[in-house]
Amino acid sequence: MAEIIIPFKDRFKSRILDGTKNLTWRTRRYGEDGDTFWAFGVQFRILKEWEAPMSAVPENYLREGFDSKKDAIQFMRKLRPKRGYAPQLMGWHHWFGRVE
């Protein structure tokens, strides 16, 4: 187990802290099961990570911290202005929980 860094946008702060956002999709693997990270002054642990296409983000929009599938897709387009939303692009889902 290691301590890692996973950056998050401020828009997700309240949802991460209240536990409604507990999943994040990234283009690369940030850590492994058991690794810990800090977000907004609170420590979290990666519970599981797995490969998934970008299309999994809108399918899991609530756990990803979005209001709707449309919100998730719009965010991914803004985050990646050159390539936009690419449903088939493979990346990594990181499921996490607060360290008590």
N, C-alpha and C positions, 0 to 999 in steps of 0.2 A: 504494500500500500504506500501511496505517495500523496503529498499535498501538491495539487495542481492549480492552474488558473483557468477559469472559464469566464470570459467577459460576457456581461449582459447589458442590454440597453436599459436606461432608466424607466422606460415605459412598463417594464416587467417587475419593477421593485415590489409593489404591493401584492401582486399575485405570487411572486416567489415567497415573500415573507408570510403570506397567509396559507401557503401550501397548495393553492389552486394551480400554479404552474410548477410542475414537477418533471417536465420532459423538455429536452432541447435537442434539436436536430442541427448537426454541423457538418460541413464538408469534409472534416477530418475527425479522427478519433482523439478526444482530449484526454481520456483516462481509461482506467479499468475498474471493474467491480471493487469497491472498498476504498478507492481513492477519495480524498476529501478536497474541498475548495471552499473559499469564502465568497459570499455574495451579499452586499449591503450590510456588512457587519455580522453576519450569521454564518456559521459553518454548516456545510452540507456534505453528504456522502453519495457517491455514485453507487446506485443499487444494481444497475445492469446497463450494459450498452450493447447495441446490435446494429448491423448494417440495415439501411432502409432507404428507399428512394425519397426524393424531395416531396413527392405526392403524399407521403405519410404525414407531412406537416398539417395540411388542411384537414386531413382525416382525423387527426388528433388535436384539433384546434383548441379545445378547452384545456387539455393537459399542457399544451404549448403556450398557454397564456393569451390566446386570442379570443375575440368576441364572436367570430364566425369563420367559416371556411374562406369567405371572400376577404375578410380582414387578414387572414394568414397569407393568402396569395398576394395581396397588395403589399404586405410587409416584405415578403421575399423579393418582390419586384423592385422595391425601393432599396433594399439591402444590396442587391446585385444589379445595379443600373445597366451594366453592359450585357449581361447574359440573361437577366430577368428570372422569371419563374420557369424552371426546367424540371418538369415532373419526373422524368426518368433518371435525372442525375442522382447517383448513389452517394450516400453520406452515412453519418452515424447518429443514431438516437442515443441520448444519455438520459436515463431515468434516475432521478435523485431525490433524496429526502433530507430533512433537517437532522443534524446530529444533536441528540438530547444529552 
